Amino acid sequence: MGINAVDGLLRHAPERLVRAWVKRGNARLDELAQRLAAVGVAVESADDRALDRLAEGVRHQGVIAEFQARQPLDDRGLVELLEASDDMPLLLVLDGVQDPHNLGACLRTAAAAGVVAVIAPKDRAAGLTPAARRAAAGAAELVPLAQVTNLARSLALLADHGIWRLGLVGEAGPSLYRANLEGPMALVMGSEERGLRRLTRERCDELAQIPMAGGIESLNVSVAAGIALFEARRVRGLA
């Protein structure tokens, strides 16, 4: 639901689209409807009342699309992905991020940074809800989300595959800009309220913080992830 989400899906995975409902009379929506129809998607005109009923409370911006969603990976799927990845994978681990909008924003940031997978706990964390997919603006179809049973065990699995685990913390500590960002790496981010849990922290090889000017103690998780991921890209010569 939403212009950016449907447009992102149309650009990145048009084969997954089945049909769409669009409110006509707006230049941007009319252009989107034409592009949808051009790739063979069945497009129906709908008014606000019909769209509100389909959206069930989620903001739709005048367009809703039905599509074949990419399903999250399970523990076994994560193992297969790691075994098939290249020698320099970059991963993002989210420890209990519960806001679906933050999850979606993290997926979008991860896609832009070339992350091979986002890893999150199956329980007590946001999943790929319509709100999360909308915030991801199509990135949920680009970056696999692995929802794992035990995050600490999955972090140990990353170590078994030679992946350095860097945890970002909010308190004073070593600067991100002095951290080891080379080689296979997983950036580990904490939840919005609690940060990294004890077991998660203990599974990290290194902890670092983003230096900030006085008066600000923390950043939104997707913003912090973007800073760290693109710093890793710069260090790797990919910026």
C-alpha positions as a LaTeX table, in Angstrom:
\begin{tabular}{lrrr}
\hline
Residue & $x$ (\AA) & $y$ (\AA) & $z$ (\AA) \\
\hline
Met1 & 0.00 & 0.00 & 0.00 \\
Gly2 & 1.21 & 3.48 & $-0.83$ \\
Ile3 & 2.77 & 5.11 & $-3.89$ \\
Asn4 & 6.43 & 4.46 & $-3.05$ \\
Ala5 & 5.80 & 0.87 & $-1.97$ \\
Val6 & 3.88 & $-0.06$ & $-5.12$ \\
Asp7 & 6.27 & 1.87 & $-7.35$ \\
Gly8 & 9.24 & 0.12 & $-5.72$ \\
Leu9 & 7.66 & $-3.27$ & $-6.27$ \\
Leu10 & 6.88 & $-2.39$ & $-9.88$ \\
Arg11 & 10.50 & $-1.38$ & $-10.51$ \\
His12 & 12.20 & $-4.25$ & $-8.69$ \\
Ala13 & 9.85 & $-7.23$ & $-8.89$ \\
Pro14 & 7.03 & $-6.60$ & $-11.40$ \\
Glu15 & 6.53 & $-10.34$ & $-11.89$ \\
Arg16 & 5.18 & $-10.56$ & $-8.33$ \\
Leu17 & 2.32 & $-8.11$ & $-8.95$ \\
Val18 & $-1.15$ & $-9.58$ & $-9.47$ \\
Arg19 & $-3.57$ & $-6.64$ & $-9.55$ \\
Ala20 & $-3.94$ & $-3.11$ & $-8.24$ \\
Trp21 & $-6.61$ & $-0.67$ & $-7.12$ \\
Val22 & $-5.95$ & 2.98 & $-7.93$ \\
Lys23 & $-7.80$ & 6.21 & $-7.23$ \\
Arg24 & $-7.87$ & 8.12 & $-10.52$ \\
Gly25 & $-7.62$ & 11.87 & $-11.07$ \\
Asn26 & $-4.13$ & 12.42 & $-9.68$ \\
Ala27 & $-1.28$ & 12.78 & $-12.17$ \\
Arg28 & 1.16 & 10.67 & $-10.19$ \\
Leu29 & $-1.39$ & 7.92 & $-9.54$ \\
Asp30 & $-2.57$ & 7.95 & $-13.15$ \\
Glu31 & 1.02 & 7.55 & $-14.36$ \\
Leu32 & 1.57 & 4.68 & $-11.91$ \\
Ala33 & $-1.63$ & 2.98 & $-13.12$ \\
Gln34 & $-0.42$ & 3.23 & $-16.73$ \\
Arg35 & 2.92 & 1.65 & $-15.86$ \\
Leu36 & 1.20 & $-1.14$ & $-13.95$ \\
Ala37 & $-1.09$ & $-1.88$ & $-16.89$ \\
Ala38 & 1.90 & $-1.81$ & $-19.27$ \\
Val39 & 3.46 & $-4.83$ & $-17.54$ \\
Gly40 & 0.20 & $-6.76$ & $-17.55$ \\
Val41 & $-1.13$ & $-5.98$ & $-14.08$ \\
Ala42 & $-4.93$ & $-5.81$ & $-13.83$ \\
Val43 & $-5.75$ & $-2.27$ & $-12.64$ \\
Glu44 & $-9.13$ & $-1.36$ & $-11.15$ \\
Ser45 & $-10.35$ & 2.16 & $-10.38$ \\
Ala46 & $-11.40$ & 2.60 & $-6.74$ \\
Asp47 & $-12.61$ & 5.46 & $-4.57$ \\
Asp48 & $-11.41$ & 6.33 & $-1.07$ \\
Arg49 & $-14.12$ & 4.26 & 0.58 \\
Ala50 & $-13.17$ & 1.09 & $-1.27$ \\
Leu51 & $-9.46$ & 1.66 & $-0.69$ \\
Asp52 & $-10.00$ & 2.34 & 3.02 \\
Arg53 & $-11.88$ & $-0.95$ & 3.32 \\
Leu54 & $-9.07$ & $-2.86$ & 1.62 \\
Ala55 & $-6.37$ & $-1.07$ & 3.62 \\
Glu56 & $-7.90$ & $-1.88$ & 7.02 \\
Gly57 & $-6.43$ & 1.17 & 8.68 \\
Val58 & $-3.08$ & 1.36 & 6.84 \\
Arg59 & $-2.45$ & 4.62 & 4.94 \\
His60 & $-2.72$ & 3.79 & 1.25 \\
Gln61 & $-2.19$ & 7.15 & $-0.60$ \\
Gly62 & $-4.68$ & 6.12 & $-3.26$ \\
Val63 & $-3.10$ & 2.86 & $-4.41$ \\
Ile64 & $-3.10$ & $-0.74$ & $-3.19$ \\
Ala65 & $-1.50$ & $-3.70$ & $-4.95$ \\
Glu66 & $-2.00$ & $-7.43$ & $-4.50$ \\
Phe67 & 1.24 & $-9.33$ & $-5.00$ \\
Gln68 & 3.01 & $-12.62$ & $-4.32$ \\
Ala69 & 5.08 & $-11.68$ & $-1.31$ \\
Arg70 & 8.63 & $-12.85$ & $-0.76$ \\
Gln71 & 8.50 & $-14.93$ & 2.39 \\
Pro72 & 11.06 & $-14.60$ & 5.22 \\
Leu73 & 13.82 & $-17.18$ & 5.49 \\
Asp74 & 13.88 & $-19.59$ & 8.43 \\
Asp75 & 16.96 & $-20.89$ & 10.25 \\
Arg76 & 17.73 & $-23.41$ & 7.52 \\
Gly77 & 17.26 & $-20.79$ & 4.84 \\
Leu78 & 19.80 & $-18.56$ & 6.58 \\
Val79 & 22.35 & $-21.40$ & 6.60 \\
Glu80 & 21.82 & $-21.96$ & 2.87 \\
Leu81 & 22.17 & $-18.25$ & 2.16 \\
Leu82 & 25.45 & $-18.04$ & 4.11 \\
Glu83 & 26.84 & $-21.08$ & 2.32 \\
Ala84 & 25.99 & $-19.54$ & $-1.05$ \\
Ser85 & 27.21 & $-16.00$ & $-0.30$ \\
Asp86 & 30.45 & $-14.52$ & $-1.60$ \\
Asp87 & 33.63 & $-13.97$ & 0.40 \\
Met88 & 32.68 & $-10.47$ & 1.57 \\
Pro89 & 29.06 & $-10.58$ & 2.73 \\
Leu90 & 27.61 & $-7.62$ & 4.60 \\
Leu91 & 24.68 & $-8.45$ & 6.88 \\
Leu92 & 22.40 & $-6.47$ & 9.17 \\
Val93 & 21.18 & $-8.01$ & 12.44 \\
Leu94 & 18.25 & $-6.41$ & 14.29 \\
Asp95 & 17.87 & $-7.41$ & 17.93 \\
Gly96 & 14.20 & $-7.02$ & 18.74 \\
Val97 & 13.18 & $-4.04$ & 16.58 \\
Gln98 & 9.43 & $-3.91$ & 17.17 \\
Asp99 & 8.26 & $-0.95$ & 15.11 \\
Pro100 & 7.28 & $-2.21$ & 11.62 \\
His101 & 8.10 & 1.20 & 10.13 \\
Asn102 & 11.64 & 0.94 & 11.50 \\
Leu103 & 11.97 & $-2.58$ & 10.12 \\
Gly104 & 10.82 & $-1.37$ & 6.70 \\
Ala105 & 13.21 & 1.57 & 6.80 \\
Cys106 & 16.06 & $-0.77$ & 7.78 \\
Leu107 & 15.24 & $-3.06$ & 4.84 \\
Arg108 & 15.29 & $-0.08$ & 2.49 \\
Thr109 & 18.63 & 1.10 & 3.89 \\
Ala110 & 20.01 & $-2.44$ & 3.71 \\
Ala111 & 19.05 & $-2.75$ & 0.05 \\
Ala112 & 20.75 & 0.55 & $-0.76$ \\
Ala113 & 23.92 & $-0.56$ & 1.04 \\
Gly114 & 24.16 & $-3.94$ & $-0.69$ \\
Val115 & 23.34 & $-6.05$ & 2.37 \\
Val116 & 22.86 & $-9.74$ & 1.52 \\
Ala117 & 20.34 & $-10.40$ & 4.32 \\
Val118 & 18.68 & $-8.86$ & 7.34 \\
Ile119 & 18.44 & $-11.15$ & 10.38 \\
Ala120 & 15.89 & $-10.69$ & 13.17 \\
Pro121 & 14.27 & $-12.82$ & 15.89 \\
Lys122 & 11.04 & $-14.57$ & 14.99 \\
Asp123 & 9.43 & $-13.61$ & 18.32 \\
Arg124 & 9.03 & $-10.23$ & 20.02 \\
Ala125 & 10.10 & $-8.36$ & 16.91 \\
Ala126 & 8.40 & $-6.75$ & 13.92 \\
Gly127 & 7.65 & $-8.93$ & 10.91 \\
Leu128 & 6.82 & $-8.22$ & 7.28 \\
Thr129 & 3.45 & $-6.59$ & 7.92 \\
Pro130 & 1.79 & $-4.34$ & 5.33 \\
Ala131 & 3.14 & $-1.33$ & 7.26 \\
Ala132 & 6.69 & $-2.73$ & 7.16 \\
Arg133 & 6.48 & $-3.51$ & 3.44 \\
Arg134 & 5.13 & $-0.03$ & 2.74 \\
Ala135 & 8.00 & 1.58 & 4.66 \\
Ala136 & 10.46 & $-0.63$ & 2.77 \\
Ala137 & 9.19 & 0.80 & $-0.54$ \\
Gly138 & 9.90 & $-2.40$ & $-2.47$ \\
Ala139 & 13.09 & $-3.33$ & $-0.62$ \\
Ala140 & 11.37 & $-6.26$ & 1.10 \\
Glu141 & 11.47 & $-7.97$ & $-2.30$ \\
Leu142 & 15.18 & $-7.23$ & $-2.74$ \\
Val143 & 16.76 & $-8.13$ & 0.60 \\
Pro144 & 15.93 & $-11.46$ & 2.29 \\
Leu145 & 14.68 & $-11.20$ & 5.88 \\
Ala146 & 15.71 & $-14.18$ & 8.01 \\
Gln147 & 13.46 & $-14.63$ & 11.04 \\
Val148 & 15.39 & $-16.92$ & 13.35 \\
Thr149 & 14.34 & $-18.90$ & 16.42 \\
Asn150 & 17.36 & $-18.01$ & 18.56 \\
Leu151 & 19.31 & $-14.86$ & 17.72 \\
Ala152 & 22.30 & $-15.70$ & 19.93 \\
Arg153 & 22.65 & $-19.06$ & 18.19 \\
Ser154 & 22.42 & $-17.38$ & 14.79 \\
Leu155 & 25.17 & $-14.95$ & 15.79 \\
Ala156 & 27.33 & $-17.95$ & 16.70 \\
Leu157 & 26.52 & $-19.38$ & 13.27 \\
Leu158 & 27.81 & $-16.19$ & 11.65 \\
Ala159 & 31.10 & $-16.61$ & 13.52 \\
Asp160 & 31.34 & $-20.20$ & 12.25 \\
His161 & 31.19 & $-18.74$ & 8.73 \\
Gly162 & 34.02 & $-16.31$ & 9.46 \\
Ile163 & 31.80 & $-13.24$ & 9.76 \\
Trp164 & 32.94 & $-10.44$ & 12.11 \\
Arg165 & 30.09 & $-9.26$ & 14.37 \\
Leu166 & 30.11 & $-5.53$ & 15.16 \\
Gly167 & 27.53 & $-4.35$ & 17.69 \\
Leu168 & 26.45 & $-0.71$ & 17.82 \\
Val169 & 25.86 & 0.65 & 21.32 \\
Gly170 & 24.57 & 3.99 & 22.49 \\
Glu171 & 26.83 & 4.54 & 25.47 \\
Ala172 & 30.34 & 5.93 & 25.36 \\
Gly173 & 32.75 & 3.51 & 23.77 \\
Pro174 & 35.11 & 3.05 & 20.82 \\
Ser175 & 34.20 & 5.10 & 17.77 \\
Leu176 & 32.60 & 3.42 & 14.76 \\
Tyr177 & 35.25 & 5.13 & 12.65 \\
Arg178 & 37.99 & 3.15 & 14.38 \\
Ala179 & 36.17 & $-0.19$ & 14.22 \\
Asn180 & 37.03 & $-3.14$ & 12.00 \\
Leu181 & 34.74 & $-2.74$ & 8.99 \\
Glu182 & 36.73 & $-4.82$ & 6.53 \\
Gly183 & 36.06 & $-8.37$ & 5.47 \\
Pro184 & 32.87 & $-10.40$ & 6.02 \\
Met185 & 30.80 & $-8.46$ & 8.56 \\
Ala186 & 27.46 & $-8.36$ & 10.34 \\
Leu187 & 26.33 & $-5.06$ & 11.81 \\
Val188 & 24.27 & $-5.76$ & 14.96 \\
Met189 & 21.69 & $-3.17$ & 16.01 \\
Gly190 & 19.60 & $-3.10$ & 19.19 \\
Ser191 & 15.91 & $-2.36$ & 19.70 \\
Glu192 & 14.46 & 1.13 & 19.91 \\
Glu193 & 14.10 & 1.08 & 23.70 \\
Arg194 & 16.56 & $-1.43$ & 25.16 \\
Gly195 & 19.46 & $-1.52$ & 22.75 \\
Leu196 & 21.43 & $-4.76$ & 22.52 \\
Arg197 & 20.41 & $-7.52$ & 24.91 \\
Arg198 & 23.09 & $-9.07$ & 27.11 \\
Leu199 & 23.38 & $-12.34$ & 25.16 \\
Thr200 & 23.48 & $-10.47$ & 21.87 \\
Arg201 & 26.17 & $-8.15$ & 23.16 \\
Glu202 & 28.23 & $-11.12$ & 24.36 \\
Arg203 & 28.11 & $-12.68$ & 20.89 \\
Cys204 & 29.59 & $-9.58$ & 19.26 \\
Asp205 & 33.30 & $-9.51$ & 18.44 \\
Glu206 & 33.48 & $-5.74$ & 18.80 \\
Leu207 & 31.30 & $-2.92$ & 20.12 \\
Ala208 & 31.30 & 0.63 & 18.80 \\
Gln209 & 29.25 & 3.80 & 18.97 \\
Ile210 & 28.48 & 6.59 & 16.53 \\
Pro211 & 30.10 & 9.81 & 17.79 \\
Met212 & 27.50 & 12.57 & 18.07 \\
Ala213 & 27.45 & 16.20 & 19.04 \\
Gly214 & 26.30 & 17.10 & 22.54 \\
Gly215 & 22.62 & 16.98 & 23.44 \\
Ile216 & 21.66 & 13.91 & 21.38 \\
Glu217 & 21.97 & 10.51 & 23.01 \\
Ser218 & 20.68 & 8.17 & 20.31 \\
Leu219 & 19.48 & 7.89 & 16.73 \\
Asn220 & 16.61 & 6.07 & 15.11 \\
Val221 & 17.72 & 2.50 & 14.38 \\
Ser222 & 17.38 & 2.87 & 10.61 \\
Val223 & 19.38 & 6.11 & 10.63 \\
Ala224 & 22.13 & 4.52 & 12.73 \\
Ala225 & 22.14 & 1.47 & 10.46 \\
Gly226 & 22.50 & 3.69 & 7.41 \\
Ile227 & 25.48 & 5.55 & 8.87 \\
Ala228 & 27.27 & 2.33 & 9.84 \\
Leu229 & 26.48 & 0.39 & 6.66 \\
Phe230 & 27.64 & 3.15 & 4.35 \\
Glu231 & 30.77 & 3.68 & 6.42 \\
Ala232 & 31.45 & $-0.03$ & 5.86 \\
Arg233 & 30.94 & 0.51 & 2.12 \\
Arg234 & 33.38 & 3.42 & 2.18 \\
Val235 & 36.02 & 1.38 & 4.01 \\
Arg236 & 35.56 & $-1.44$ & 1.50 \\
Gly237 & 36.05 & 0.98 & $-1.38$ \\
Leu238 & 32.44 & 0.67 & $-2.55$ \\
Ala239 & 31.23 & 4.19 & $-1.75$ \\
\hline
\end{tabular}
